[in-house]
Amino acid sequence: MKISKSILEGAAGTTAMTIFSQYLSDKKHKNYSEPDLLAKFVHRSFPALGDRQARLAGWALHYGIGAAMMVAFRAVAKRGGIAKPLVYGVIGGLVGVAVWQQLFRKSSAPPRTDLAGFLTQLVPAHVIFSLPLLFDRSDREQQ
């Protein structure tokens, strides 16, 4: 498994997922933007940071988590785990729902958003995130 390849796939998947979340945000007039919500959590946790630094941190966290998630997906696939990329997306989405629920629940000042709508869109967003795995035939050729 090449980690650099997984990081690039993670960046591609994160970008596609973010476009989807932004599309839904615009369509529903809600804030489902993961980097924006992360930035708000960062800013509220570290008020000394300016808005720009918090936004940069939100984007860095979002892309960093995406890269780590893709590396994890690849590691599971290499060890003979689930071979269906879309299943990774569903599992990743469910994990994302659980993590975001805890983040909102544990925060003393969570950002305002339609939480139910945001959590609901995370599963299809993560399926979109997993799409770069569909275009890579190398793992399937080794099986």
Summary of the structure (lengths in Angstrom):
residues: 143
radius of gyration: 15.7
end to end distance: 13.8
largest distance: 51.2
contacts: 423
relative contact order: 0.18
helix: 78%
strand: 0%
